[in-house]
Amino acid sequence: MAAAVVMENEKKSPETEHPRKAFGLAARDSSGELTPFHFSRRNNGDEDVTIKILYCGVCHSDLHSIKNDWKNATYPMVPGHEIVGIVTEVGSNIKKFKVGDRAGVGCMAGSCHSCGSCEQSLENYCPKLIFTYNSRDADGTRTQGGYSDTIVVNEHFVVRYPENLPLDKGAPLLCAGITVYSPMKQFGLNQPGMHLGVVGLGGLGHVAVKFGKAFGMRVTVISTSPKKEKEAIEQLGADAFLVSSNPEQMKAAMGTMDGIINTVAADHALAPLILLLKVHGKMVMIGVPEKPLALPVFPLLMGGRILAGSLIGGMQETQEMIEFAGKHNITADIELIPADYVNRAMERLAKGDVRYRFVIDVGNTLKSA
């Protein structure tokens, strides 16, 4: 029966496969150009929450996805997984939300709920994880993301959004925020007085600095760009700044850091960074370089150091993260853009020309054609 439903849905157009009309911006091919797109959403089920989308952050993975850089794109594709808005409908079994509540949706829209990862509130590692867009939903249709006017999501994957946190500046936390918060918590890099290194000062890195300081840590930014030192220290509150291409600076800092959050998605040398760690220090990779990095083993062996990876975070941790952000007034530094600027924003993002995150003003500027 399930296979029959999938086949039937695949025969329908995006505009007719579900009962509810929706509108957004979609990429139709690997050019990545986003154009107006009429499609549909499912009816709000007993376990669902419907959200009117007001803002959606622009993540670098959106750019990779619409360009098919990871060779898994299915078109047409509505990107966007840093979604915030207002609840407009709740299912009969919903207890956490009511109409009018602020709510957010991040990278995940579903999981199996029964594997070892799901049982540990680590849905992000579920083998049947359903992503918010460019993924296959339980009914066989393709999920579509937050560059759109509305979304229907299972309650388990909806976050209660703090009343004091700005919707626009908080939207990127649903991806960037949990991506840096989770490894800090999971690997014990969140203790006051610890020394944390943050490699790369972009969309992820600048948020990592803010969380590190909120945890009471000493934070050092490590970057290839000397010109970022002033903003790292004066604007973001970092305690120190290292230019990774400066051998003297790097040598002087060897063995001083309890942990490093590495956000860099470009090719870079790991050995100089590993040597910054204390004995049993940990470096967690959250950036995704296109090509494999060379891994020097001796620096790991000689200090009993650990190199690990982390992918977003589970839903329980995501809720914890956004509440922590509300308590400590942590937001992303953003450039708010109208919907019709999104293709230009993608061009700028590809060049690294943003400080530090684009957010689309969906509620005020996304108009149905």
C-alpha positions in Angstrom: 0.0 0.0 0.0 2.8 2.4 0.9 4.5 1.8 -2.4 1.3 2.5 -4.2 0.9 5.8 -2.4 4.5 6.8 -3.3 3.9 6.0 -7.0 0.6 7.9 -7.0 2.2 11.0 -5.4 5.1 10.9 -7.8 2.7 11.1 -10.7 1.2 14.3 -9.4 2.7 17.8 -9.9 4.1 19.7 -6.9 1.1 21.9 -7.1 -1.5 19.1 -6.8 0.2 16.4 -4.7 -1.1 17.9 -1.5 -4.4 19.7 -0.7 -3.0 23.0 0.5 -1.6 25.7 -1.8 1.8 27.1 -1.0 4.2 29.5 -2.7 7.9 29.9 -2.5 11.2 30.2 -4.4 12.6 27.1 -6.0 15.7 26.0 -8.0 14.7 24.1 -11.1 18.2 22.8 -12.1 21.9 22.9 -11.0 22.2 26.6 -12.1 20.7 27.2 -8.7 18.6 30.1 -9.9 15.6 30.6 -7.6 12.4 31.5 -9.2 8.7 31.8 -8.1 7.2 28.4 -7.5 3.6 27.3 -6.7 3.4 24.0 -4.9 1.4 22.4 -2.1 1.6 21.3 1.5 -0.2 18.4 3.3 -3.2 19.0 5.5 -2.4 19.6 9.2 -2.6 16.1 10.8 -3.4 15.2 14.4 0.4 15.4 15.3 1.2 18.4 13.1 1.8 22.1 13.5 1.3 24.6 10.6 3.5 27.7 10.7 3.2 30.9 8.8 6.8 31.6 7.9 8.0 35.1 8.7 11.8 34.7 8.3 14.2 32.1 6.9 18.0 32.1 7.2 20.2 31.4 4.2 22.7 28.7 5.0 25.7 27.8 3.0 24.3 24.3 2.6 21.3 25.9 0.8 23.8 27.0 -1.9 25.5 23.6 -2.1 22.1 22.0 -2.4 20.6 24.1 -5.1 23.8 23.9 -7.1 23.8 20.0 -6.7 27.4 20.2 -5.3 26.7 17.1 -3.2 25.1 15.2 -6.2 21.9 14.4 -4.4 19.6 17.2 -5.6 16.0 16.6 -6.7 14.3 19.5 -8.5 12.3 21.6 -8.2 13.8 22.4 -4.8 12.6 25.0 -2.2 15.6 25.4 0.1 15.7 26.8 3.7 16.0 25.2 7.1 16.4 28.1 9.4 12.7 28.8 9.7 10.8 31.0 12.2 7.2 32.1 12.2 3.8 32.0 13.9 1.7 28.9 14.5 -1.6 29.1 12.5 -3.0 25.6 13.2 -2.4 22.6 15.5 -3.5 19.0 15.4 -5.9 17.5 17.9 -3.1 15.7 19.7 -0.8 18.8 20.1 -0.1 20.0 23.6 3.1 22.0 23.2 1.8 24.6 20.8 -1.3 26.8 20.3 -2.3 29.1 17.5 -0.4 32.4 17.8 2.8 30.9 19.3 6.2 31.6 18.0 7.8 28.5 16.5 10.9 27.4 14.6 11.9 24.6 12.4 15.5 23.6 11.7 17.2 21.0 9.5 15.0 18.0 10.4 11.3 17.2 9.6 11.1 13.6 10.5 12.9 10.4 11.7 12.0 6.8 12.5 11.5 7.4 16.3 12.6 3.8 17.1 16.3 3.4 16.4 19.0 3.7 19.0 19.8 7.3 17.9 16.2 8.4 18.2 15.8 6.7 21.6 18.7 8.9 22.8 17.2 12.1 21.4 19.8 12.0 18.7 17.4 12.2 15.7 20.1 13.9 13.7 21.9 10.6 13.4 18.8 8.5 12.6 19.5 6.4 9.4 16.0 7.3 8.2 16.3 11.0 8.9 14.0 13.3 6.9 15.5 16.7 6.1 13.4 19.8 5.9 14.0 20.0 2.2 15.4 17.9 -0.7 14.4 14.7 1.2 11.7 12.1 0.9 8.8 12.5 3.3 7.0 9.6 4.9 4.3 9.7 2.2 6.9 9.6 -0.6 6.6 13.2 -1.6 9.6 15.5 -1.6 10.0 17.9 1.4 10.2 21.6 0.6 11.9 24.2 2.8 11.5 27.6 4.3 11.9 29.9 1.3 8.1 29.7 1.2 5.0 31.2 2.9 3.9 28.2 5.1 5.1 24.8 6.3 3.4 21.8 8.0 5.7 19.8 10.3 5.3 17.0 12.9 5.2 18.6 16.4 8.3 16.7 17.5 10.4 18.7 15.0 9.1 22.1 15.9 10.9 24.3 18.4 9.2 26.6 20.9 10.8 30.0 20.2 11.6 32.3 23.1 9.4 35.5 23.4 12.4 37.8 24.0 14.5 36.6 21.0 14.1 38.6 17.8 12.7 36.3 15.1 14.9 37.6 12.3 18.2 37.5 14.1 17.4 34.3 15.9 16.4 32.3 12.7 20.0 31.2 11.9 20.3 29.6 15.3 18.1 26.8 14.1 21.0 25.5 12.0 24.2 27.5 12.8 23.3 27.7 16.5 22.7 24.1 17.1 25.6 23.1 14.8 28.1 24.8 17.2 26.2 24.3 20.5 25.9 20.5 20.2 29.6 19.7 19.9 30.3 22.0 22.8 27.9 20.1 24.9 28.6 16.6 23.6 32.3 16.9 24.0 32.4 18.8 27.2 33.7 22.0 25.7 31.3 24.3 27.6 32.9 24.7 31.0 33.7 28.1 32.5 37.4 28.8 32.4 38.2 26.5 29.5 40.1 27.8 26.5 38.2 27.3 23.2 39.5 27.9 19.7 37.1 28.7 16.9 38.5 28.2 13.4 36.9 30.4 10.8 34.8 33.5 11.5 31.8 33.1 9.3 28.1 32.1 9.8 29.1 29.3 12.1 32.2 30.7 13.7 30.7 34.0 14.9 27.9 32.2 16.7 30.4 29.7 18.2 32.3 32.7 19.7 29.0 34.0 21.3 28.1 30.6 22.8 31.6 30.1 24.1 31.6 33.5 25.9 28.1 32.8 27.3 29.5 29.5 28.7 32.2 31.6 30.5 35.1 30.3 28.3 38.2 32.1 27.0 37.7 32.2 23.3 40.4 32.5 20.6 39.5 33.0 16.9 41.8 31.4 14.4 41.5 32.8 10.9 43.4 33.3 7.7 42.2 36.9 7.5 44.1 39.4 9.8 41.4 42.0 8.9 38.8 40.1 11.0 40.7 40.6 14.2 39.0 43.9 15.2 35.5 42.6 14.6 36.3 39.3 16.4 37.5 41.0 19.5 35.6 44.3 19.6 32.2 43.2 18.1 32.0 39.5 19.0 33.8 39.6 22.3 36.6 37.1 21.5 39.6 37.2 23.9 42.3 36.6 21.4 42.9 36.2 17.7 45.4 34.0 15.8 46.4 34.4 12.1 46.7 30.7 11.1 49.3 31.6 8.4 51.6 33.3 11.0 54.0 30.6 12.2 55.2 32.7 15.2 51.6 33.2 16.5 50.7 29.6 16.0 53.9 28.3 17.7 53.3 30.6 20.7 49.8 29.2 21.2 50.8 25.5 20.9 49.3 23.3 23.7 47.1 26.0 25.1 43.5 25.1 24.1 41.1 22.6 25.7 39.1 22.3 22.5 38.6 23.7 19.0 35.4 24.0 17.0 36.5 23.9 13.3 34.0 25.5 11.0 36.1 25.7 7.9 34.7 24.1 4.7 37.7 24.8 2.5 40.9 22.8 2.2 43.3 23.5 5.1 46.1 22.0 7.1 45.0 20.1 10.3 48.4 19.6 11.9 49.0 23.2 13.0 45.5 23.3 14.6 45.9 19.9 16.3 49.1 21.2 17.9 47.2 24.1 19.5 45.4 21.5 21.7 46.5 20.6 25.2 47.0 16.9 26.1 43.7 15.1 25.6 42.3 18.2 23.9 39.6 17.8 21.3 39.0 19.3 17.9 35.5 18.9 16.5 34.9 19.3 12.7 31.6 20.9 11.7 32.7 22.3 8.3 32.4 20.1 5.3 35.4 20.5 2.9 34.6 19.3 -0.7 37.8 17.2 -0.8 39.3 14.9 1.9 41.8 16.6 4.2 45.2 15.1 5.0 45.2 13.7 8.6 48.6 13.7 10.3 48.5 11.1 13.0 51.6 11.9 15.0 50.1 15.2 16.5 47.2 13.1 17.7 49.3 10.4 19.2 51.8 12.6 20.9 49.2 14.4 23.0 46.4 11.8 23.2 44.3 14.3 21.3 40.9 13.6 19.8 39.6 14.6 16.3 35.9 14.2 16.0 32.9 15.3 13.9 29.4 16.6 14.7 26.2 17.1 12.6 23.6 19.6 13.9 22.0 18.2 17.0 18.9 16.4 18.3 15.6 18.0 19.0 15.9 18.0 22.8 19.3 19.7 22.4 17.9 22.2 19.8 15.2 23.3 22.2 17.8 23.6 25.0 20.0 25.7 22.7 17.3 28.2 21.7 16.3 28.6 25.3 19.9 29.2 26.3 20.2 31.7 23.5 17.1 33.5 24.8 18.5 33.6 28.3 21.8 35.0 27.2 20.5 37.2 24.3 22.5 35.3 21.7 21.5 36.1 18.1 23.3 35.9 14.7 24.6 39.0 13.1 22.5 39.2 10.0 21.7 41.1 6.8 18.0 41.1 6.3 17.0 40.8 2.6 13.8 40.9 0.6 12.8 37.7 -1.2 13.6 39.2 -4.6 17.3 39.7 -3.6 17.9 36.0 -2.9 19.8 35.2 -6.1 22.1 38.1 -5.6 22.6 37.0 -2.0 23.6 33.5 -3.2 26.2 35.1 -5.5 27.6 37.1 -2.5 27.5 34.0 -0.2 29.6 32.1 -2.7 32.2 34.8 -2.4 32.0 35.0 1.4 30.5 38.5 1.1 28.2 38.5 4.1 28.6 39.4 7.8 27.5 36.9 8.8 24.2 35.5 7.7 21.6 36.5 5.2 18.0 36.2 6.4 15.0 36.5 4.1 12.1 38.7 5.2 9.6 36.1 4.0 6.5 37.5 5.7 6.8 41.0 4.2 8.4 40.4 0.8 7.5 37.0 -0.5 4.6 37.7 -2.8 2.8 35.1 -4.9 3.1 35.7 -8.6 
